[in-house]
Amino acid sequence: MSARILQGKPLAESIKAEVREEVERLSLTGNVVPGLTVVRVGEDPASAVYVGSKVKTSEELGIRSEHAHFPDHTSEEDLLAVVRNLNERDDVDGILVQLPLPKHIDSVRLLEAIDPQKDVDGFHPINVGRLSLGQDALFPCTPAGVIEILKRSDIPIAGKHAVIVGRSNIVGKPMAMLLLRENATVTICHSRTADLPTVTRQGDILVAAIGRAGFIRGDHIREGATVIDVGINNVSDKDLAPELFSPDDIEKRLAAIEKRGFTLVGDVNPKEAVERAAAFTPVPGGVGLLTVAMLMKNTVKAAKMRRGIK
């Protein structure tokens, strides 16, 4: 048995095409141009890459984008004033504060200062509460992207048993709520779960979101399950490569380690997963590509919700 690989790129491109069409329609029929502002503090190189990708994608889809970049030493009060100003601006539909923030800034306080109607990351307690109550809201982008992968790949959710490994506020918990909305039976596992493989093998759908490279092995996976790998981890040890990657993939991975010092792997051991699962998302090239597309979708959704457009 060899798993069907659920490639993220064509799905992300499909979502972005739908967003582009909706942006054009809003512009023509309502004279509305959705606007997204990304706030970045400091010089974290990964954050710079992520923000660049978000701004570039916004521009490609016709969404008006701003990148508000501030130095490391910017005070918390100054940033709160920036957020309050963005809340007041009618041309801003989405506000995203790029994490991580410098240590002297209370990220919870800053994120909670964002107007929930403009919280395109879906992290504000009001949006989290609406999600848990089964109401419509702006949902976190990565879990929402997982739902899109399943639906657009014609993988049934209703009536299926979904097992999530990880209980973070960013992925694990909202993932559970979104799967419940789709009428799955949901189990959440975590570091205190006893006999983890026995629990995870019950899953028709297994979502791994724990931040540990290759932690989910073949014995965690029920034969024929759909495995969604949300993790993104760096592996720099060449000796680990044979354990993680299949013979047709290992040369490319070793070349990446040689060139960049690391290769990317998810929370699932891909070599073993493809032998047990019926469908599997790769890393890289899987869930991660959906996250930015869902951010764009949330920005348009926020623009419509704020104006009462159905």
C-alpha positions in Angstrom: 0.0 0.0 0.0 1.3 3.5 -0.8 -0.5 6.6 0.3 -2.1 9.2 -2.0 -0.1 12.4 -1.5 -2.3 15.4 -0.8 -0.3 18.2 -2.5 -1.1 21.6 -1.0 -0.1 23.8 -4.0 -3.0 23.1 -6.3 -5.5 23.4 -3.5 -4.0 26.7 -2.4 -4.0 28.0 -6.0 -7.7 27.1 -6.3 -8.5 29.0 -3.1 -6.5 32.0 -4.2 -8.3 32.0 -7.6 -11.6 32.1 -5.8 -10.4 34.9 -3.6 -9.2 36.9 -6.6 -12.7 36.5 -8.3 -14.4 37.6 -5.1 -12.1 40.7 -4.7 -13.0 41.7 -8.3 -16.7 41.2 -7.7 -16.6 43.4 -4.5 -14.7 46.1 -6.4 -17.2 46.1 -9.3 -20.4 45.8 -7.4 -19.7 47.5 -4.1 -16.7 49.6 -4.7 -15.0 47.7 -1.9 -11.2 46.9 -1.9 -10.4 44.6 1.0 -7.3 45.8 3.0 -4.8 43.9 5.1 -2.2 45.4 7.4 0.6 43.2 8.7 2.4 44.5 11.8 6.0 43.2 12.3 8.3 44.1 15.2 12.1 43.5 15.1 14.4 41.7 12.6 13.5 38.0 13.0 14.5 36.6 9.6 11.7 34.0 9.4 9.1 36.6 10.2 10.5 38.8 7.4 10.0 35.9 5.0 6.5 35.1 6.2 5.4 38.8 6.0 6.9 39.2 2.6 4.9 36.2 1.4 1.7 37.5 2.8 2.1 41.0 1.4 3.1 39.6 -2.1 0.1 37.3 -2.2 -2.3 40.1 -1.1 -1.1 42.3 -4.0 -1.4 39.4 -6.5 -5.1 38.9 -5.5 -6.0 42.6 -5.6 -6.1 43.0 -1.8 -4.7 46.3 -0.6 -1.8 45.5 1.7 0.4 47.4 4.2 3.5 46.2 6.0 3.9 48.2 9.2 7.5 47.4 10.4 8.8 48.7 13.8 12.2 48.3 15.5 12.9 45.9 18.3 12.8 48.6 21.0 9.3 49.8 20.1 7.3 50.0 23.4 4.1 48.0 24.1 2.1 51.2 24.5 3.2 52.5 21.1 2.2 49.2 19.4 -1.2 49.3 21.2 -1.7 52.8 19.8 -0.8 51.4 16.3 -3.4 48.7 16.7 -6.1 51.1 18.0 -5.4 53.3 14.9 -5.8 50.4 12.6 -9.1 49.4 14.4 -10.4 52.9 13.6 -9.5 52.9 9.9 -12.3 51.9 7.6 -9.9 51.0 4.8 -8.3 48.3 6.9 -10.4 45.0 7.0 -7.7 42.7 8.4 -5.0 43.2 11.1 -2.3 40.6 11.6 0.4 40.9 14.2 3.3 38.7 13.2 4.6 36.5 16.0 7.0 36.1 17.7 7.2 39.5 19.3 10.1 40.9 21.4 10.1 39.6 25.0 9.2 43.0 26.5 5.8 43.0 24.6 2.8 41.1 26.0 1.6 39.4 22.9 -1.7 38.3 24.5 -2.5 41.9 25.4 -1.6 43.1 21.9 -3.6 40.4 20.1 -6.7 41.0 22.3 -6.5 44.7 21.4 -7.3 43.9 17.8 -10.9 44.5 16.7 -12.4 41.0 16.5 -14.0 41.9 13.2 -10.5 42.5 11.8 -8.8 39.6 13.5 -7.9 37.6 10.4 -5.7 35.2 12.3 -8.7 34.1 14.3 -6.9 34.2 17.7 -9.1 36.8 19.5 -11.1 35.3 22.4 -14.3 36.5 20.9 -13.6 34.6 17.6 -12.4 31.6 19.6 -15.6 31.7 21.6 -17.8 32.0 18.5 -16.0 29.0 17.0 -16.6 26.9 20.2 -20.3 27.9 20.1 -20.7 26.8 16.5 -21.2 30.4 15.3 -19.7 32.0 12.2 -16.5 33.9 12.8 -13.0 34.4 11.5 -11.3 31.0 12.1 -7.6 30.3 12.5 -6.0 29.9 9.1 -4.1 26.6 9.5 -6.9 24.5 11.0 -9.3 26.1 8.4 -6.8 25.1 5.7 -6.9 21.5 6.9 -10.7 21.4 6.5 -10.2 22.7 3.0 -7.7 20.0 2.2 -10.1 17.3 3.4 -13.1 18.7 1.6 -11.4 19.5 -1.7 -9.7 16.1 -1.7 -13.2 14.4 -1.3 -12.2 12.9 2.0 -15.4 12.4 4.2 -15.4 14.0 7.6 -19.0 13.6 8.9 -19.3 10.5 11.0 -15.6 9.8 11.0 -13.3 9.5 14.0 -10.7 12.3 13.9 -7.7 12.1 16.3 -5.6 15.2 16.9 -2.2 15.0 18.5 -1.5 18.4 20.1 -3.7 20.8 22.1 -2.3 24.3 21.2 -4.5 27.3 20.9 -3.2 27.9 17.4 -3.9 24.5 15.9 -5.0 21.7 18.2 -8.0 23.2 19.9 -9.5 25.1 17.0 -8.9 22.1 14.8 -11.1 20.1 17.2 -13.8 22.7 17.0 -13.8 22.8 13.2 -13.9 19.1 12.9 -16.9 19.0 15.3 -18.6 21.6 13.0 -18.2 19.0 10.2 -19.8 16.3 12.4 -16.7 14.3 13.1 -16.2 12.5 16.4 -13.1 14.1 17.9 -10.3 12.9 20.2 -7.5 15.3 21.4 -4.2 13.7 22.5 -1.3 15.4 24.2 1.9 14.8 26.2 -0.1 13.1 29.1 -2.1 10.7 26.9 -1.5 7.2 28.0 -0.6 4.6 25.3 -0.7 7.1 22.5 -0.4 4.7 19.6 -3.5 2.8 20.7 -5.5 6.0 20.7 -4.2 7.4 17.4 -4.8 4.1 15.6 -8.5 4.6 16.2 -8.5 7.7 13.9 -10.0 7.6 10.4 -8.4 11.1 10.2 -5.1 11.7 12.1 -3.9 15.3 12.6 -0.4 15.8 13.9 0.5 19.2 15.4 3.0 18.8 18.2 6.3 20.2 16.9 8.4 17.1 17.2 10.1 15.9 14.0 8.9 12.5 12.8 7.3 11.6 16.1 4.2 9.9 14.6 5.4 6.5 13.4 3.8 3.8 11.4 2.4 2.1 14.6 0.5 5.3 15.4 -1.5 5.1 12.1 -4.5 2.9 11.4 -4.1 1.3 8.0 -6.2 3.3 5.5 -6.4 6.5 7.6 -5.9 10.0 6.3 -2.9 11.6 7.9 -2.6 15.4 8.0 0.8 16.6 9.1 0.8 20.2 10.4 4.3 20.2 11.8 7.3 22.0 10.3 10.7 21.0 11.8 14.3 21.3 10.7 16.4 18.2 10.6 20.1 18.6 10.3 21.4 15.2 11.3 22.3 13.2 8.2 22.2 9.9 10.2 18.4 10.5 10.8 17.6 10.7 7.1 17.4 7.0 6.4 14.8 6.6 9.2 12.6 9.4 7.9 12.8 9.4 4.1 12.2 6.8 1.5 15.0 5.7 -0.9 13.6 7.8 -3.8 13.6 10.9 -1.5 16.7 10.5 0.6 19.2 11.9 -1.9 17.3 15.1 -2.3 17.0 15.5 1.5 20.7 14.8 2.1 21.6 17.4 -0.6 19.4 19.9 1.2 21.2 19.3 4.5 24.5 19.6 2.7 23.5 22.9 1.0 21.4 24.7 3.7 22.3 22.8 6.8 18.8 21.3 7.3 15.8 19.7 5.5 12.2 20.1 6.5 10.1 17.3 8.0 6.8 17.3 9.7 5.6 15.7 12.9 4.9 12.5 11.0 7.6 10.0 9.8 6.9 10.2 6.1 8.7 7.0 5.2 6.4 5.0 7.5 3.2 7.0 6.9 3.1 6.4 3.2 3.1 2.6 3.9 0.1 2.7 6.3 -2.1 5.7 5.3 -4.5 6.0 2.4 -3.8 9.7 2.1 -1.0 11.9 3.5 0.0 15.6 3.4 3.7 16.1 2.6 6.2 18.4 4.4 7.1 20.7 2.7 4.3 21.2 0.2 1.2 20.3 2.2 -0.7 22.2 4.9 1.7 25.1 5.1 0.8 26.3 1.6 -2.9 26.6 2.6 -2.2 28.9 5.5 -1.5 32.1 3.5 -4.4 31.3 1.1 -6.8 31.0 4.1 -5.5 34.3 5.4 -6.5 35.9 2.1 -9.9 34.2 2.3 -10.3 35.6 5.9 -9.4 39.1 4.8 -12.2 39.1 2.2 -14.6 37.5 4.6 -13.8 40.2 7.2 -14.4 42.9 4.5 -17.8 41.4 3.7 -18.9 40.8 7.4 -17.9 44.3 8.4 -20.2 45.8 5.7 -23.0 43.3 6.1 -22.4 41.8 2.6 -23.7 38.2 2.4 
